[in-house]
Amino acid sequence: MSDDPKLRANRAPNGGKGRPKGAKNKLTQCAKEAFEHAFDAIGGAAALAEWAASNQTEFYKLFARLIPNEQRLGGSDGEAVRIEVGFVSGS
């Protein structure tokens, strides 16, 4: 873009800078909030646990997608960290 003062005067002060680094996309944020409200409306974690108990394969497929692809963890002494995932009975 030209540095012509006439053209610069017609631009917004922050024109062309885009969204600041780390700023959330408003549409994505609205969609996440809508899903959170729907999750609560259909029973929340208790309903999810009930569904997961009868659809374990599908649950673990979804759960696996939430885990970051790669994590490098180490204990305080540099040894590997063991992570176990399981269900806790609500009754």
Helices and strands as residue ranges (DSSP letters): H 5-9, H 26-41, H 44-54, H 56-66
